Amino acid sequence: MEGASVQALTGGRLHLQHGPIDVVLRAFGAEAATAEAYRAVAARFATLLGELAAELTELRRPMSAHPRVTGPVARRMVAACRGHAEFVTPMAAVAGAVADELLAAMLAAAPLDKAFVNDGGDIALHLAGAETLAVGLAADFSRGPVPALDGRVMLRAGDGIGGIATSGRQGRSFSLGIADSVTILARDAATADAAATLVANAVDLPGHPGIRRAPAASLDPDSDLGERLVTVAVEALAPDAVAAALAAGRARAAAMRAAGLIRDAALTLQGETLTLGSLRELPP
């Protein structure tokens, strides 16, 4: 495997790529501060994948087995998955934890007005003072595998939101549920990442004949889900079935918010969307 790649993009952004990790980030602030932040994040990124690979066996163990890890990103992953009763491994938080670690490297290096780190759609963000950030929500898969932009959410520094993550059966990872997408807003990206996985799993209709599933290991022998059945196809569902599946996921998200784990959620299935009710939306 080739080493880490760091490339400047238009608009002041930076592209970091190493193996499966593909990140786009941007820092806002004084020119000297952003330059220092970029030097720091490039240096941190150079060793990150190797650290994760060294602890992969533990990171694929379920939380019930109490994975033992030492690296900072691995510790973020484990911490994000604590507090959930259902089956989950630290891998559920890997993209968000990487984003959090890279954002932390930038903020430790220089004072920034605003910054975001987007790791494959899971985003860590920093807003200071009166700064805001408009984040697009892409969740409508009704017209094909590439989702349409359904709307945007405006985030402000005082919202207490440092991470946004999306999961579902249309994403890069396997899902036990049938949601097209679940987007979670939380205090950090790792927490949002783990919660999005579990809420997406909860959007489900157990035993429904129109849902086809297969053991995760039959699709990917290295999957941390092992022989658990993951969703591979969902037929067009009746409106009441869509509503029931979304209601199950919303109930799980509401319980997470009540426990202080997340701030908000948006759940989408076959063109229908439910939220927890406090997302500040902008026109698409």
N, C-alpha and C positions, 0 to 999 in steps of 0.2 A: 504494500500500500504506500502511495506517495505521501509526502509530508504535508503539513498544513499549508493552505494557500490563503493569502491575504491580498485583496484587490480593491482599489478605490473605484467607486461607481459615481455616476453623475448625481448631482444634488447633495453632495457632501456625505454620501453613504459609504459604508465599508462592507465588503463581501468576504466572509470567512468560510472556508470549506475544507473538511478533512474527513475522508471516508463518508459515513452516512450523515455527518453533521454539516448542515448547510444554513448559514446565518447571514442575514442582512441587518445592519444596525446603523444608527446615526446618533451623534451627540450634537447638542446645541449649546452655545455659550461663546465665551471669548475665544479668539482664534488659537491662542497659546494653550488654553485649557482643552479644547477639543483635540488639538494635536497630541497633547500629553495623554489624554484619555485613549486615543487610538493606538499610541505606542504601547500603552499598558495592556489593552485588550488583545492586541496581536501577540504579545509575549505570553499572556495567560492562555490563549487559545492553542499555542504551540504544543503544550503538554497535556491538554485536557482529555483528548481521546485515549491516549495511553493510560492515563489514570483510571478511566472508566473500564477499559478493557481488562485491566489487572484485577478488578473486583467484580467482573461480570457474573461469575458463578453465584456469588452472594446476592447480587442485585436481581437475579432471576428467581430467588427463593421467595415464597409467600411471606407476607408480613407476620403471619402466625408462627413462622419458624424463626422469627427474630434475626433477620440478616445482620451480620456483623461487618461493618464497613469502616474505613478510615479516611478516605479522600473527601475533600470538601463538597464536590458535586454529588458524590454518593450519599453523603450525610444529608444533603438537601433532599435527595430523592426519598430516603427513608423517613425523614421528618414529615414530608408532605403526605405520606401514605399512612401515617399514624392517625388514630381516631376514627377509622372506618372499620365497621364490623365485617363487611363482606370480603370475599377473596380479592386480594390485590397484591402485586409484587411492586417493588420500587421502580421497575421499568415503566410503570404507568406515569411516572413524573419525570422521565429522563429529559425530554426536550425542554420542558419548563425549567428544570434545574440548571441545565446548561445556559439558558437565557439569563437566569438569575445570577449565575456565577460571572458571566461576562459583563453584565451590567454592574455588578459589585466591583469588578476590577476597574472599570472606567470611573466610577464614583470615588473609589479610594485614591485614584491618581490625580483627580482634578475636580474643582467645583463646576458643575454643569447646571444650566437652566432647565434643560429637558433632554431626555435620552430614551431611546427604545432599542431593544434587541429582539429581532424576530427570528426564531428558530423553527422554520417550517410551519409557521402559522401560530405557534405558541410564543407569546410576547411578554417580555419583562419591560417595565417602563418606569421612568422617573420624571416627576413633574414638580417644579419648585415655584414658589410664589404664586403669581397669577397665570402660570402656564396652563395650556389646555392641549388635548390631543383628540382628534376625531379618528375613530377606528371603524373601518368597514366591516360589516357582518355579511359573509357570504354563506348562504345556507340553502338556497333553492336549487335542488338537483333535478327538478321536474323536466328540464330540457336537455339533460345529458350529464356526463360525468364531471363536467366543469361547472361549479356552482355559480349562480348569478348573485350579484350584490343586492341583498335585500334591504339594506339600510346602513346607517352609521350611528355610532354611539359617541357622545361627547364626554370625555373624562376631564376632571379638574383636579388640581393638586390636593384639595381637601377631601376628596372622595375616599381616600384610603385604599385605592386600588393600585396595586403594583404589578398585576399579572392578568393576562387574558389567555385562555386556551380553548381549543375546539377539538372535539372527538366525535366519533360516530362511525357507522359502518362504511361510509363513503371515504373515510380518511386513509392514512397510510398504515394504520394498525388494525388488527382484528378487533371486533366488538362482539360482546355477548348479547347485545340488544339490537334493535332495529332502527334506531334514530338515524336520520340522514346526517344530522349534526346536532351537537350540544356545545354551546359556548358558555364558558364560566368566567366571571370576574371575581378576583380574590386578592388577598393582600400581597401575593407574589405569584410568579408564573408556575412554579413547581406545585404549589397548592391547587391552583386552577387546573393544571394538567391532570393531576390525579383525580380531582373531583369531576372533571369533564368525562373522563373514562368511566367512572362509576355511575354517573347520572345517565350517560348514553347506554350503559348496560341495563339500567332500570327501565328505559323506554322499551317495553317488550310486551309480547302477547304469548306467554308460554303455551305450547301445545297447538298453536294455530297452524292449520294445514297449509297455509300459503307462505310459510316461512321455511326456507331450506337452510340447514345447518350442517357443519362438518367439524370433526375434531381439529383443533388448531394445529396439532403436530402433523396431521396429514397434509396440511397446506404449507407448513414451515416447520421442519423438524427442530429448529432452534427456538421456537416460540416459547415464551415463559408461561403460556397458558396450557401447555401440555395437551392432554386429551379432552379438555373442556370444549364444548360445542360452541363454535362461533358462527355468526350469521354470514351466509354467502349469497342469499337471494331473498327478496321479499316481493310478493305479487302486489298488484294494486289492491289496497285495502278499502273496505267499506268505511264511510265517515265515522260511524260509531266505534269501529275498531281503532282507527287513527286516534280518536279522542281518548279512548281508554288507555292506549299505550302512552300517549303524551301525559295523561293525568298521572300515571304511575311514575314517570320520570320526574314530573314536577313535584310530586310528593317527596321524592328522595332529595331533590334540590332544596325544597323548603326545609326539610329536616337538617340539611347541612348548613343552611343559613341560620336557622335557629340555634345550632350548636356553635356558631361563630366561625365556621370553616370557610364560607364563601360570602360574597356580597350580592351577587345576582346571577341569573342564568337565562338563556334563551334556548328553547328546544324545538327542533324542526323535524317533521315527518311528513313526507309526501305532500308538500306544499302548505302544510298547516304549522303554525308556530305558537308556542306558549312561552311566557316569561314569568318571572316572579314579581314583576310589576313596577320596578323602580328604575329601569333602564331609561336614560335620557336620550331619546332618539332624534336624529336629524333626518331630513329627506334623503333618499338614496341619490 
